[in-house]
């Protein structure tokens, strides 16, 4: 309610973001990714993301994920500053859970 009073837009939920058929980018290490990941996601480790920007589509929204949400927040910030429509999806298991519901 306070957000609307001060004209601050509501932050979209992960479920809302997944409705737009986003690219899901998992920024964990390849080893972590092999232990489990969102089906159909791309694995681009955070330390390689900047070098991989040309391989991503700026016309599609991107949802980033990782183990806890910290690396994916950093990745989303990098993507936004590079002109992408990106959002932090948080932990990959959270993103997976919302995909299974839809």
Secondary structure, 3 states (H helix, E strand, C coil): CHHHHCCCCCCCCHHHHHCCCCEEEECCCHHHHHCCCCCCCEECCHHHHHHHHHHCCCCCCEEEEECCCHHHHHHHHHHHHCCCCEEEEEEHHHHHHHHHHC
